Amino acid sequence: MKRIALYPGTFDPITNGHYDIIERALGLFDEVIIAVAISADKKPMFTLNERIEMTKKAIGHLDNVSVLGFDNLTVELAKTHGATILIRGLRAVSDFEYELQLGYLNNSLDDSIETVYLMPKLKHAFISSSSVRNLLKFNAKTEHLLPKEVQEIIGSMDSCTLQ
Protein backbone atom coordinates (compact mmCIF):
# COMPACT_ATOMS: atom_id res chain seq x y z
CA MET A 1 0.00 0.00 0.00
CA LYS A 2 1.28 3.44 -0.96
CA ARG A 3 2.02 5.67 2.04
CA ILE A 4 0.66 9.14 1.26
CA ALA A 5 1.31 12.03 3.64
CA LEU A 6 -0.43 15.40 3.66
CA TYR A 7 1.55 18.46 4.77
CA PRO A 8 -1.01 21.21 5.45
CA GLY A 9 -0.16 24.81 6.21
CA THR A 10 -0.60 28.42 5.20
CA PHE A 11 2.88 28.65 3.61
CA ASP A 12 2.77 32.47 3.62
CA PRO A 13 5.38 32.15 2.14
CA ILE A 14 7.00 28.72 1.99
CA THR A 15 10.39 28.92 3.74
CA ASN A 16 13.58 26.89 3.81
CA GLY A 17 12.24 25.34 7.01
CA HIS A 18 9.11 24.10 5.21
CA TYR A 19 11.26 22.85 2.34
CA ASP A 20 13.46 20.92 4.77
CA ILE A 21 10.38 19.24 6.28
CA ILE A 22 9.18 18.28 2.78
CA GLU A 23 12.52 16.68 1.92
CA ARG A 24 12.52 14.76 5.22
CA ALA A 25 8.94 13.59 4.66
CA LEU A 26 9.88 12.29 1.21
CA GLY A 27 12.44 10.06 2.90
CA LEU A 28 9.67 8.51 4.99
CA PHE A 29 6.65 8.38 2.68
CA ASP A 30 5.94 7.40 -0.92
CA GLU A 31 4.14 10.62 -1.76
CA VAL A 32 3.72 14.01 -0.08
CA ILE A 33 0.83 16.34 -0.83
CA ILE A 34 1.43 19.93 0.21
CA ALA A 35 -1.93 21.45 1.10
CA VAL A 36 -1.94 25.25 1.09
CA ALA A 37 -4.76 26.54 3.30
CA ILE A 38 -6.79 29.61 2.42
CA SER A 39 -6.44 30.69 6.09
CA ALA A 40 -8.48 33.88 5.69
CA ASP A 41 -8.52 34.28 9.49
CA LYS A 42 -4.73 34.71 9.43
CA LYS A 43 -4.94 37.53 6.83
CA PRO A 44 -2.12 36.21 4.62
CA MET A 45 0.29 38.59 2.89
CA PHE A 46 0.08 36.55 -0.31
CA THR A 47 -3.03 35.29 -2.08
CA LEU A 48 -3.80 31.60 -2.16
CA ASN A 49 -2.78 31.44 -5.82
CA GLU A 50 0.52 33.22 -5.11
CA ARG A 51 1.28 30.83 -2.25
CA ILE A 52 0.45 27.81 -4.40
CA GLU A 53 2.66 29.16 -7.22
CA MET A 54 5.57 29.82 -4.84
CA THR A 55 5.25 26.35 -3.35
CA LYS A 56 5.07 24.66 -6.75
CA LYS A 57 8.17 26.53 -7.93
CA ALA A 58 10.09 25.70 -4.74
CA ILE A 59 9.40 21.95 -4.99
CA GLY A 60 9.22 21.67 -8.78
CA HIS A 61 12.33 19.50 -9.07
CA LEU A 62 11.22 17.00 -6.40
CA ASP A 63 9.52 13.74 -7.34
CA ASN A 64 6.37 12.41 -5.67
CA VAL A 65 5.24 15.81 -4.38
CA SER A 66 2.11 17.71 -5.37
CA VAL A 67 0.58 21.01 -4.28
CA LEU A 68 -3.05 21.99 -3.90
CA GLY A 69 -5.12 24.65 -2.18
CA PHE A 70 -7.89 23.89 0.30
CA ASP A 71 -10.58 25.40 2.47
CA ASN A 72 -12.06 22.48 4.37
CA LEU A 73 -11.17 20.21 7.27
CA THR A 74 -7.67 18.79 6.96
CA VAL A 75 -8.82 15.25 7.79
CA GLU A 76 -11.48 15.43 5.06
CA LEU A 77 -8.86 16.57 2.56
CA ALA A 78 -6.57 13.74 3.66
CA LYS A 79 -9.33 11.15 3.16
CA THR A 80 -10.20 12.58 -0.26
CA HIS A 81 -6.59 12.12 -1.41
CA GLY A 82 -5.91 8.79 0.29
CA ALA A 83 -3.48 10.27 2.82
CA THR A 84 -3.23 8.48 6.16
CA ILE A 85 -0.48 10.68 7.61
CA LEU A 86 -0.49 14.38 8.48
CA ILE A 87 2.93 16.03 8.58
CA ARG A 88 3.54 18.85 11.02
CA GLY A 89 6.76 20.73 11.64
CA LEU A 90 8.02 21.55 15.13
CA ARG A 91 10.61 24.30 15.52
CA ALA A 92 10.55 24.72 19.28
CA VAL A 93 8.80 23.64 22.45
CA SER A 94 6.46 26.60 21.94
CA ASP A 95 5.05 24.89 18.81
CA PHE A 96 4.50 21.59 20.60
CA GLU A 97 1.42 22.36 22.71
CA TYR A 98 -0.53 23.84 19.79
CA GLU A 99 0.48 21.02 17.44
CA LEU A 100 -0.30 18.34 20.02
CA GLN A 101 -3.81 19.74 20.55
CA LEU A 102 -4.33 19.95 16.80
CA GLY A 103 -3.11 16.36 16.38
CA TYR A 104 -5.52 15.14 19.06
CA LEU A 105 -8.38 17.08 17.48
CA ASN A 106 -7.67 15.60 14.04
CA ASN A 107 -7.41 12.12 15.56
CA SER A 108 -10.78 12.61 17.28
CA LEU A 109 -12.31 13.35 13.87
CA ASP A 110 -10.70 10.34 12.18
CA ASP A 111 -8.61 7.89 14.16
CA SER A 112 -7.24 6.26 10.99
CA ILE A 113 -5.16 9.37 10.31
CA GLU A 114 -1.90 9.73 12.22
CA THR A 115 0.09 12.91 12.77
CA VAL A 116 3.87 12.75 12.36
CA TYR A 117 5.92 15.60 13.79
CA LEU A 118 9.20 16.48 12.10
CA MET A 119 11.84 18.94 13.21
CA PRO A 120 13.72 20.98 10.62
CA LYS A 121 17.48 20.95 10.63
CA LEU A 122 18.86 23.21 13.34
CA LYS A 123 19.95 25.85 10.80
CA HIS A 124 16.27 26.29 9.83
CA ALA A 125 14.74 26.01 13.30
CA PHE A 126 14.39 29.78 13.80
CA ILE A 127 12.65 30.45 10.48
CA SER A 128 8.94 31.23 10.49
CA SER A 129 6.74 32.63 7.75
CA SER A 130 5.64 35.41 10.09
CA SER A 131 9.25 36.54 10.66
CA VAL A 132 9.84 36.45 6.88
CA ARG A 133 6.72 38.55 6.29
CA ASN A 134 7.92 41.06 8.86
CA LEU A 135 11.30 41.33 7.13
CA LEU A 136 9.61 41.72 3.74
CA LYS A 137 7.53 44.65 5.04
CA PHE A 138 10.80 46.45 5.78
CA ASN A 139 12.44 45.36 2.53
CA ALA A 140 15.08 43.47 4.56
CA LYS A 141 17.24 40.59 3.40
CA THR A 142 15.40 37.23 3.20
CA GLU A 143 17.53 35.26 0.72
CA HIS A 144 18.86 32.99 3.47
CA LEU A 145 15.34 32.14 4.65
CA LEU A 146 13.55 31.31 1.40
CA PRO A 147 14.04 28.91 -1.50
CA LYS A 148 15.61 30.85 -4.39
CA GLU A 149 12.54 30.29 -6.57
CA VAL A 150 10.35 31.94 -3.94
CA GLN A 151 12.81 34.79 -3.50
CA GLU A 152 12.68 35.41 -7.27
CA ILE A 153 8.87 35.54 -7.29
CA ILE A 154 8.77 37.92 -4.33
CA GLY A 155 11.54 40.03 -5.86
CA SER A 156 9.45 40.52 -8.99
CA MET A 157 6.43 41.77 -7.01
CA ASP A 158 5.53 45.39 -6.49
CA SER A 159 6.76 46.42 -3.03
CA CYS A 160 3.30 47.87 -2.28
CA THR A 161 1.98 44.28 -2.39
CA LEU A 162 4.28 43.36 0.48
CA GLN A 163 2.55 45.47 3.12
N, CA and C atoms as an extended XYZ file, in Angstrom:
489
Properties=species:S:1:pos:R:3:atomname:S:1:resname:S:1:resid:I:1 pbc="F F F"
N         0.840       -1.189        0.000 N   MET     1
C         0.000        0.000        0.000 CA  MET     1
C         0.882        1.247        0.000 C   MET     1
N         0.525        2.189       -0.837 N   LYS     2
C         1.276        3.437       -0.956 CA  LYS     2
C         1.037        4.310        0.277 C   LYS     2
N         2.123        4.811        0.856 N   ARG     3
C         2.018        5.670        2.042 CA  ARG     3
C         2.007        7.129        1.593 C   ARG     3
N         0.837        7.748        1.692 N   ILE     4
C         0.659        9.136        1.261 CA  ILE     4
C         0.533       10.020        2.496 C   ILE     4
N         1.340       11.078        2.526 N   ALA     5
C         1.311       12.031        3.640 CA  ALA     5
C         0.822       13.382        3.133 C   ALA     5
N         0.073       14.063        3.959 N   LEU     6
C        -0.429       15.400        3.660 CA  LEU     6
C         0.288       16.380        4.579 C   LEU     6
N         0.856       17.417        3.992 N   TYR     7
C         1.545       18.455        4.770 CA  TYR     7
C         0.744       19.743        4.619 C   TYR     7
N        -0.184       20.011        5.554 N   PRO     8
C        -1.010       21.211        5.454 CA  PRO     8
C        -0.349       22.415        6.119 C   PRO     8
N        -0.661       23.586        5.610 N   GLY     9
C        -0.156       24.813        6.209 CA  GLY     9
C        -0.583       26.014        5.401 C   GLY     9
N        -0.281       27.180        5.913 N   THR    10
C        -0.595       28.420        5.198 CA  THR    10
C         0.493       28.742        4.186 C   THR    10
N         1.742       28.435        4.514 N   PHE    11
C         2.882       28.648        3.613 CA  PHE    11
C         2.869       30.074        3.059 C   PHE    11
N         2.912       31.048        3.971 N   ASP    12
C         2.768       32.468        3.621 CA  ASP    12
C         4.016       33.266        3.980 C   ASP    12
N         5.126       33.070        3.264 N   PRO    13
C         5.384       32.155        2.143 CA  PRO    13
C         6.044       30.862        2.625 C   PRO    13
N         6.248       29.935        1.697 N   ILE    14
C         7.002       28.720        1.994 CA  ILE    14
C         8.450       29.129        2.272 C   ILE    14
N         9.029       28.565        3.320 N   THR    15
C        10.388       28.925        3.742 CA  THR    15
C        11.337       27.741        3.565 C   THR    15
N        12.610       27.987        3.828 N   ASN    16
C        13.584       26.890        3.814 CA  ASN    16
C        13.267       25.855        4.891 C   ASN    16
N        12.655       26.281        5.977 N   GLY    17
C        12.235       25.336        7.014 CA  GLY    17
C        11.158       24.392        6.511 C   GLY    17
N        10.150       24.943        5.817 N   HIS    18
C         9.115       24.102        5.208 CA  HIS    18
C         9.743       23.131        4.205 C   HIS    18
N        10.624       23.672        3.370 N   TYR    19
C        11.264       22.855        2.338 CA  TYR    19
C        12.027       21.692        2.976 C   TYR    19
N        12.716       21.959        4.059 N   ASP    20
C        13.460       20.921        4.767 CA  ASP    20
C        12.514       19.825        5.269 C   ASP    20
N        11.372       20.214        5.810 N   ILE    21
C        10.381       19.242        6.284 CA  ILE    21
C         9.878       18.396        5.112 C   ILE    21
N         9.642       19.016        3.964 N   ILE    22
C         9.176       18.284        2.776 CA  ILE    22
C        10.207       17.239        2.358 C   ILE    22
N        11.472       17.632        2.296 N   GLU    23
C        12.523       16.676        1.925 CA  GLU    23
C        12.593       15.515        2.917 C   GLU    23
N        12.478       15.808        4.191 N   ARG    24
C        12.524       14.762        5.216 CA  ARG    24
C        11.322       13.829        5.085 C   ARG    24
N        10.152       14.402        4.824 N   ALA    25
C         8.940       13.591        4.663 CA  ALA    25
C         9.062       12.664        3.458 C   ALA    25
N         9.692       13.137        2.396 N   LEU    26
C         9.882       12.292        1.209 CA  LEU    26
C        10.762       11.085        1.511 C   LEU    26
N        11.623       11.197        2.486 N   GLY    27
C        12.439       10.060        2.896 CA  GLY    27
C        11.657        9.018        3.686 C   GLY    27
N        10.481        9.401        4.167 N   LEU    28
C         9.668        8.506        4.994 CA  LEU    28
C         8.428        7.966        4.288 C   LEU    28
N         7.914        8.729        3.318 N   PHE    29
C         6.647        8.379        2.685 CA  PHE    29
C         6.799        8.313        1.168 C   PHE    29
N         5.879        7.582        0.526 N   ASP    30
C         5.938        7.400       -0.924 CA  ASP    30
C         5.543        8.662       -1.681 C   ASP    30
N         4.645        9.410       -1.106 N   GLU    31
C         4.139       10.623       -1.757 CA  GLU    31
C         3.806       11.651       -0.687 C   GLU    31
N         4.072       12.913       -0.994 N   VAL    32
C         3.725       14.007       -0.083 CA  VAL    32
C         2.862       15.003       -0.846 C   VAL    32
N         1.724       15.320       -0.271 N   ILE    33
C         0.834       16.338       -0.826 CA  ILE    33
C         0.958       17.567        0.064 C   ILE    33
N         1.345       18.677       -0.533 N   ILE    34
C         1.428       19.931        0.212 CA  ILE    34
C         0.091       20.639        0.026 C   ILE    34
N        -0.599       20.860        1.128 N   ALA    35
C        -1.928       21.451        1.099 CA  ALA    35
C        -1.851       22.875        1.632 C   ALA    35
N        -2.032       23.830        0.740 N   VAL    36
C        -1.944       25.251        1.090 CA  VAL    36
C        -3.338       25.736        1.499 C   VAL    36
N        -3.465       26.127        2.750 N   ALA    37
C        -4.759       26.538        3.297 CA  ALA    37
C        -5.081       27.982        2.927 C   ALA    37
N        -6.345       28.235        2.683 N   ILE    38
C        -6.786       29.607        2.422 CA  ILE    38
C        -6.465       30.482        3.634 C   ILE    38
N        -6.781       30.021        4.821 N   SER    39
C        -6.443       30.693        6.090 CA  SER    39
C        -6.818       32.172        6.117 C   SER    39
N        -8.036       32.479        5.718 N   ALA    40
C        -8.483       33.877        5.692 CA  ALA    40
C        -8.395       34.523        7.071 C   ALA    40
N        -8.585       33.738        8.136 N   ASP    41
C        -8.520       34.280        9.495 CA  ASP    41
C        -7.126       34.773        9.860 C   ASP    41
N        -6.101       34.273        9.166 N   LYS    42
C        -4.725       34.713        9.425 CA  LYS    42
C        -4.348       35.953        8.612 C   LYS    42
N        -5.201       36.374        7.697 N   LYS    43
C        -4.943       37.527        6.828 CA  LYS    43
C        -3.574       37.415        6.142 C   LYS    43
N        -3.414       36.429        5.272 N   PRO    44
C        -2.117       36.209        4.618 CA  PRO    44
C        -1.643       37.409        3.805 C   PRO    44
N        -0.324       37.547        3.714 N   MET    45
C         0.286       38.588        2.893 CA  MET    45
C         0.093       38.275        1.413 C   MET    45
N         0.169       36.980        1.084 N   PHE    46
C         0.077       36.548       -0.306 CA  PHE    46
C        -1.248       35.837       -0.536 C   PHE    46
N        -1.777       35.963       -1.748 N   THR    47
C        -3.032       35.293       -2.077 CA  THR    47
C        -2.813       33.785       -2.103 C   THR    47
N        -3.899       33.056       -2.075 N   LEU    48
C        -3.799       31.601       -2.156 CA  LEU    48
C        -3.068       31.193       -3.433 C   LEU    48
N        -3.432       31.798       -4.555 N   ASN    49
C        -2.781       31.443       -5.825 CA  ASN    49
C        -1.290       31.764       -5.813 C   ASN    49
N        -0.905       32.885       -5.209 N   GLU    50
C         0.524       33.220       -5.107 CA  GLU    50
C         1.258       32.203       -4.241 C   GLU    50
N         0.642       31.806       -3.145 N   ARG    51
C         1.280       30.834       -2.248 CA  ARG    51
C         1.400       29.461       -2.906 C   ARG    51
N         0.384       29.084       -3.662 N   ILE    52
C         0.452       27.814       -4.402 CA  ILE    52
C         1.557       27.889       -5.449 C   ILE    52
N         1.619       28.995       -6.192 N   GLU    53
C         2.657       29.159       -7.219 CA  GLU    53
C         4.055       29.109       -6.602 C   GLU    53
N         4.261       29.823       -5.502 N   MET    54
C         5.571       29.817       -4.840 CA  MET    54
C         5.948       28.402       -4.402 C   MET    54
N         4.989       27.706       -3.833 N   THR    55
C         5.250       26.351       -3.346 CA  THR    55
C         5.569       25.415       -4.501 C   THR    55
N         4.799       25.505       -5.579 N   LYS    56
C         5.066       24.660       -6.754 CA  LYS    56
C         6.455       24.928       -7.324 C   LYS    56
N         6.833       26.192       -7.395 N   LYS    57
C         8.169       26.531       -7.928 CA  LYS    57
C         9.264       26.006       -7.006 C   LYS    57
N         9.070       26.125       -5.705 N   ALA    58
C        10.089       25.700       -4.740 CA  ALA    58
C        10.328       24.195       -4.788 C   ALA    58
N         9.275       23.416       -5.037 N   ILE    59
C         9.405       21.954       -4.989 CA  ILE    59
C         9.376       21.323       -6.374 C   ILE    59
N         9.391       22.147       -7.414 N   GLY    60
C         9.224       21.667       -8.782 CA  GLY    60
C        10.159       20.554       -9.211 C   GLY    60
N        11.345       20.512       -8.674 N   HIS    61
C        12.329       19.498       -9.075 CA  HIS    61
C        12.242       18.221       -8.242 C   HIS    61
N        11.372       18.188       -7.253 N   LEU    62
C        11.225       17.003       -6.400 CA  LEU    62
C        10.191       16.047       -6.991 C   LEU    62
N        10.468       14.758       -6.884 N   ASP    63
C         9.520       13.740       -7.339 CA  ASP    63
C         8.552       13.391       -6.212 C   ASP    63
N         7.378       12.927       -6.609 N   ASN    64
C         6.372       12.413       -5.673 CA  ASN    64
C         5.842       13.458       -4.704 C   ASN    64
N         5.801       14.710       -5.173 N   VAL    65
C         5.237       15.806       -4.380 CA  VAL    65
C         4.232       16.545       -5.247 C   VAL    65
N         3.092       16.895       -4.668 N   SER    66
C         2.109       17.711       -5.374 CA  SER    66
C         1.646       18.827       -4.442 C   SER    66
N         1.034       19.842       -5.038 N   VAL    67
C         0.583       21.013       -4.281 CA  VAL    67
C        -0.867       21.291       -4.647 C   VAL    67
N        -1.670       21.590       -3.645 N   LEU    68
C        -3.049       21.987       -3.896 CA  LEU    68
C        -3.492       22.976       -2.833 C   LEU    68
N        -4.533       23.725       -3.139 N   GLY    69
C        -5.119       24.649       -2.179 CA  GLY    69
C        -6.336       24.006       -1.542 C   GLY    69
N        -6.690       24.459       -0.334 N   PHE    70
C        -7.885       23.891        0.296 CA  PHE    70
C        -8.518       24.860        1.286 C   PHE    70
N        -9.811       24.603        1.529 N   ASP    71
C       -10.583       25.401        2.473 CA  ASP    71
C       -11.624       24.513        3.157 C   ASP    71
N       -11.169       23.358        3.631 N   ASN    72
C       -12.058       22.477        4.368 CA  ASN    72
C       -11.266       21.815        5.486 C   ASN    72
N       -11.867       20.895        6.179 N   LEU    73
C       -11.170       20.208        7.266 CA  LEU    73
C        -9.996       19.405        6.717 C   LEU    73
N        -8.883       19.486        7.392 N   THR    74
C        -7.672       18.790        6.960 CA  THR    74
C        -7.901       17.287        6.861 C   THR    74
N        -8.601       16.702        7.831 N   VAL    75
C        -8.823       15.250        7.787 CA  VAL    75
C        -9.703       14.857        6.607 C   VAL    75
N       -10.642       15.709        6.241 N   GLU    76
C       -11.479       15.430        5.063 CA  GLU    76
C       -10.639       15.479        3.793 C   GLU    76
N        -9.758       16.469        3.714 N   LEU    77
C        -8.859       16.572        2.561 CA  LEU    77
C        -7.956       15.344        2.483 C   LEU    77
N        -7.434       14.924        3.620 N   ALA    78
C        -6.570       13.736        3.657 CA  ALA    78
C        -7.319       12.517        3.134 C   ALA    78
N        -8.535       12.304        3.617 N   LYS    79
C        -9.325       11.151        3.160 CA  LYS    79
C        -9.583       11.217        1.663 C   LYS    79
N        -9.922       12.406        1.170 N   THR    80
C       -10.202       12.581       -0.258 CA  THR    80
C        -9.019       12.163       -1.119 C   THR    80
N        -7.805       12.404       -0.626 N   HIS    81
C        -6.595       12.120       -1.409 CA  HIS    81
C        -5.875       10.841       -0.974 C   HIS    81
N        -6.500       10.063       -0.118 N   GLY    82
C        -5.914        8.788        0.295 CA  GLY    82
C        -4.727        8.911        1.231 C   GLY    82
N        -4.587       10.062        1.879 N   ALA    83
C        -3.479       10.270        2.819 CA  ALA    83
C        -3.877        9.744        4.197 C   ALA    83
N        -2.980        9.005        4.815 N   THR    84
C        -3.233        8.480        6.157 CA  THR    84
C        -2.314        9.115        7.199 C   THR    84
N        -1.451       10.012        6.740 N   ILE    85
C        -0.485       10.681        7.615 CA  ILE    85
C        -0.606       12.187        7.424 C   ILE    85
N        -0.607       12.926        8.519 N   LEU    86
C        -0.495       14.381        8.475 CA  LEU    86
C         0.905       14.732        8.958 C   LEU    86
N         1.593       15.567        8.217 N   ILE    87
C         2.933       16.027        8.585 CA  ILE    87
C         2.804       17.389        9.248 C   ILE    87
N         3.483       17.557       10.359 N   ARG    88
C         3.543       18.851       11.025 CA  ARG    88
C         4.983       19.110       11.424 C   ARG    88
N         5.409       20.344       11.264 N   GLY    89
C         6.756       20.735       11.643 CA  GLY    89
C         6.781       21.314       13.048 C   GLY    89
N         7.820       20.994       13.781 N   LEU    90
C         8.018       21.549       15.128 CA  LEU    90
C         9.364       22.244       15.169 C   LEU    90
N         9.354       23.553       15.422 N   ARG    91
C        10.610       24.299       15.522 CA  ARG    91
C        11.108       24.369       16.945 C   ARG    91
N        10.174       24.500       17.879 N   ALA    92
C        10.554       24.724       19.277 CA  ALA    92
C         9.474       24.157       20.187 C   ALA    92
N         9.764       24.121       21.460 N   VAL    93
C         8.798       23.640       22.448 CA  VAL    93
C         7.512       24.459       22.362 C   VAL    93
N         7.637       25.734       22.029 N   SER    94
C         6.461       26.603       21.941 CA  SER    94
C         5.477       26.128       20.873 C   SER    94
N         5.941       25.446       19.844 N   ASP    95
C         5.055       24.888       18.812 CA  ASP    95
C         4.334       23.640       19.311 C   ASP    95
N         4.954       22.934       20.251 N   PHE    96
C         4.500       21.594       20.600 CA  PHE    96
C         3.080       21.552       21.150 C   PHE    96
N         2.748       22.425       22.093 N   GLU    97
C         1.422       22.364       22.714 CA  GLU    97
C         0.316       22.566       21.681 C   GLU    97
N         0.467       23.585       20.836 N   TYR    98
C        -0.531       23.839       19.793 CA  TYR    98
C        -0.647       22.641       18.854 C   TYR    98
N         0.486       22.137       18.394 N   GLU    99
C         0.485       21.025       17.439 CA  GLU    99
C        -0.069       19.748       18.059 C   GLU    99
N         0.227       19.514       19.330 N   LEU   100
C        -0.295       18.338       20.022 CA  LEU   100
C        -1.821       18.405       20.106 C   LEU   100
N        -2.355       19.573       20.478 N   GLN   101
C        -3.807       19.741       20.551 CA  GLN   101
C        -4.448       19.544       19.181 C   GLN   101
N        -3.818       20.099       18.153 N   LEU   102
C        -4.329       19.946       16.796 CA  LEU   102
C        -4.298       18.479       16.370 C   LEU   102
N        -3.224       17.789       16.700 N   GLY   103
C        -3.112       16.365       16.383 CA  GLY   103
C        -4.198       15.546       17.062 C   GLY   103
N        -4.456       15.839       18.337 N   TYR   104
C        -5.521       15.142       19.057 CA  TYR   104
C        -6.889       15.451       18.449 C   TYR   104
N        -7.113       16.701       18.091 N   LEU   105
C        -8.383       17.079       17.475 CA  LEU   105
C        -8.585       16.324       16.168 C   LEU   105
N        -7.561       16.319       15.312 N   ASN   106
C        -7.672       15.601       14.041 CA  ASN   106
C        -7.912       14.115       14.273 C   ASN   106
N        -7.233       13.535       15.253 N   ASN   107
C        -7.412       12.120       15.561 CA  ASN   107
C        -8.818       11.837       16.085 C   ASN   107
N        -9.411       12.803       16.793 N   SER   108
C       -10.782       12.614       17.282 CA  SER   108
C       -11.786       12.626       16.128 C   SER   108
N       -11.440       13.296       15.042 N   LEU   109
C       -12.314       13.348       13.869 CA  LEU   109
C       -12.166       12.107       12.998 C   LEU   109
N       -10.954       11.549       12.968 N   ASP   110
C       -10.699       10.336       12.177 CA  ASP   110
C        -9.480        9.633       12.756 C   ASP   110
N        -9.723        8.564       13.494 N   ASP   111
C        -8.607        7.892       14.163 CA  ASP   111
C        -7.756        7.026       13.239 C   ASP   111
N        -8.091        6.986       11.946 N   SER   112
C        -7.241        6.257       10.994 CA  SER   112
C        -6.121        7.145       10.452 C   SER   112
N        -6.182        8.429       10.777 N   ILE   113
C        -5.165        9.372       10.306 CA  ILE   113
C        -4.219        9.694       11.460 C   ILE   113
N        -2.939        9.472       11.216 N   GLU   114
C        -1.902        9.725       12.215 CA  GLU   114
C        -1.201       11.044       11.910 C   GLU   114
N        -0.706       11.699       12.942 N   THR   115
C         0.095       12.908       12.768 CA  THR   115
C         1.543       12.567       13.086 C   THR   115
N         2.433       12.948       12.172 N   VAL   116
C         3.868       12.746       12.361 CA  VAL   116
C         4.506       14.123       12.474 C   VAL   116
N         5.271       14.323       13.540 N   TYR   117
C         5.924       15.601       13.791 CA  TYR   117
C         7.383       15.500       13.372 C   TYR   117
N         7.816       16.448       12.556 N   LEU   118
C         9.203       16.475       12.097 CA  LEU   118
C         9.840       17.799       12.489 C   LEU   118
N        11.085       17.728       12.881 N   MET   119
C        11.837       18.940       13.211 CA  MET   119
C        12.701       19.302       12.013 C   MET   119
N        12.788       20.589       11.685 N   PRO   120
C        13.719       20.978       10.622 CA  PRO   120
C        15.150       20.875       11.139 C   PRO   120
N        16.074       20.890       10.229 N   LYS   121
C        17.480       20.948       10.633 CA  LYS   121
C        17.674       22.197       11.486 C   LYS   121
N        18.625       22.128       12.396 N   LEU   122
C        18.864       23.213       13.342 CA  LEU   122
C        19.041       24.559       12.645 C   LEU   122
N        19.712       24.579       11.493 N   LYS   123
C        19.955       25.853       10.805 CA  LYS   123
C        18.664       26.510       10.310 C   LYS   123
N        17.560       25.743       10.268 N   HIS   124
C        16.275       26.294        9.829 CA  HIS   124
C        15.284       26.461       10.984 C   HIS   124
N        15.680       26.076       12.181 N   ALA   125
C        14.737       26.014       13.305 CA  ALA   125
C        14.165       27.375       13.698 C   ALA   125
N        14.856       28.447       13.404 N   PHE   126
C        14.387       29.783       13.801 CA  PHE   126
C        13.488       30.432       12.752 C   PHE   126
N        13.378       29.825       11.585 N   ILE   127
C        12.647       30.449       10.476 CA  ILE   127
C        11.145       30.232       10.642 C   ILE   127
N        10.399       31.315       10.530 N   SER   128
C         8.938       31.230       10.487 CA  SER   128
C         8.448       32.141        9.368 C   SER   128
N         7.319       31.778        8.792 N   SER   129
C         6.742       32.626        7.748 CA  SER   129
C         6.425       34.013        8.287 C   SER   129
N         5.976       34.096        9.534 N   SER   130
C         5.645       35.415       10.092 CA  SER   130
C         6.884       36.294       10.214 C   SER   130
N         8.028       35.721       10.590 N   SER   131
C         9.250       36.537       10.656 CA  SER   131
C         9.690       36.962        9.258 C   SER   131
N         9.513       36.086        8.273 N   VAL   132
C         9.844       36.446        6.885 CA  VAL   132
C         8.939       37.582        6.420 C   VAL   132
N         7.647       37.486        6.693 N   ARG   133
C         6.724       38.554        6.287 CA  ARG   133
C         7.113       39.881        6.926 C   ARG   133
N         7.495       39.845        8.179 N   ASN   134
C         7.915       41.064        8.859 CA  ASN   134
C         9.138       41.669        8.174 C   ASN   134
N        10.103       40.844        7.834 N   LEU   135
C        11.296       41.334        7.127 CA  LEU   135
C        10.928       41.906        5.765 C   LEU   135
N        10.017       41.245        5.064 N   LEU   136
C         9.608       41.722        3.737 CA  LEU   136
C         8.951       43.099        3.819 C   LEU   136
N         8.182       43.348        4.862 N   LYS   137
C         7.534       44.650        5.037 CA  LYS   137
C         8.557       45.778        5.120 C   LYS   137
N         9.743       45.448        5.639 N   PHE   138
C        10.799       46.446        5.782 CA  PHE   138
C        11.865       46.325        4.695 C   PHE   138
N        11.532       45.553        3.660 N   ASN   139
C        12.443       45.365        2.528 CA  ASN   139
C        13.820       44.857        2.985 C   ASN   139
N        13.828       44.020        4.014 N   ALA   140
C        15.076       43.471        4.560 CA  ALA   140
C        15.469       42.194        3.821 C   ALA   140
N        16.681       41.775        4.046 N   LYS   141
C        17.242       40.593        3.400 CA  LYS   141
C        16.503       39.323        3.847 C   LYS   141
N        16.073       38.500        2.884 N   THR   142
C        15.398       37.233        3.202 CA  THR   142
C        15.955       36.062        2.386 C   THR   142
N        16.997       36.297        1.612 N   GLU   143
C        17.528       35.261        0.722 CA  GLU   143
C        17.937       33.997        1.474 C   GLU   143
N        18.405       34.143        2.682 N   HIS   144
C        18.863       32.993        3.471 CA  HIS   144
C        17.712       32.230        4.137 C   HIS   144
N        16.505       32.738        3.990 N   LEU   145
C        15.345       32.141        4.646 CA  LEU   145
C        14.383       31.451        3.690 C   LEU   145
N        14.513       31.770        2.405 N   LEU   146
C        13.548       31.308        1.404 CA  LEU   146
C        14.225       30.521        0.289 C   LEU   146
N        13.512       29.548       -0.293 N   PRO   147
C        14.042       28.914       -1.502 CA  PRO   147
C        14.251       29.981       -2.579 C   PRO   147
N        15.274       29.810       -3.397 N   LYS   148
C        15.608       30.850       -4.387 CA  LYS   148
C        14.450       31.128       -5.338 C   LYS   148
N        13.674       30.103       -5.670 N   GLU   149
C        12.537       30.294       -6.573 CA  GLU   149
C        11.491       31.216       -5.948 C   GLU   149
N        11.309       31.099       -4.664 N   VAL   150
C        10.354       31.942       -3.940 CA  VAL   150
C        10.890       33.363       -3.848 C   VAL   150
N        12.172       33.480       -3.570 N   GLN   151
C        12.810       34.794       -3.501 CA  GLN   151
C        12.663       35.527       -4.836 C   GLN   151
N        12.819       34.799       -5.941 N   GLU   152
C        12.682       35.414       -7.271 CA  GLU   152
C        11.263       35.914       -7.502 C   GLU   152
N        10.269       35.122       -7.124 N   ILE   153
C         8.872       35.541       -7.294 CA  ILE   153
C         8.595       36.786       -6.460 C   ILE   153
N         9.005       36.770       -5.215 N   ILE   154
C         8.771       37.917       -4.332 CA  ILE   154
C         9.527       39.140       -4.843 C   ILE   154
N        10.746       38.928       -5.324 N   GLY   155
C        11.542       40.030       -5.859 CA  GLY   155
C        10.910       40.706       -7.058 C   GLY   155
N        10.098       39.954       -7.801 N   SER   156
C         9.450       40.520       -8.986 CA  SER   156
C         8.135       41.224       -8.661 C   SER   156
N         7.694       41.143       -7.410 N   MET   157
C         6.427       41.767       -7.011 CA  MET   157
C         6.623       43.242       -6.707 C   MET   157
N         5.557       43.981       -6.865 N   ASP   158
C         5.528       45.390       -6.489 CA  ASP   158
C         5.654       45.474       -4.971 C   ASP   158
N         6.535       46.324       -4.486 N   SER   159
C         6.761       46.420       -3.034 CA  SER   159
C         5.503       46.837       -2.279 C   SER   159
N         4.557       47.495       -2.942 N   CYS   160
C         3.297       47.868       -2.284 CA  CYS   160
C         2.486       46.629       -1.916 C   CYS   160
N         2.672       45.543       -2.670 N   THR   161
C         1.980       44.284       -2.394 CA  THR   161
C         2.447       43.678       -1.083 C   THR   161
N         3.668       43.983       -0.692 N   LEU   162
C         4.285       43.359        0.477 CA  LEU   162
C         4.040       44.158        1.752 C   LEU   162
N         2.882       44.684        1.925 N   GLN   163
C         2.548       45.471        3.120 CA  GLN   163
C         1.464       44.809        3.918 C   GLN   163
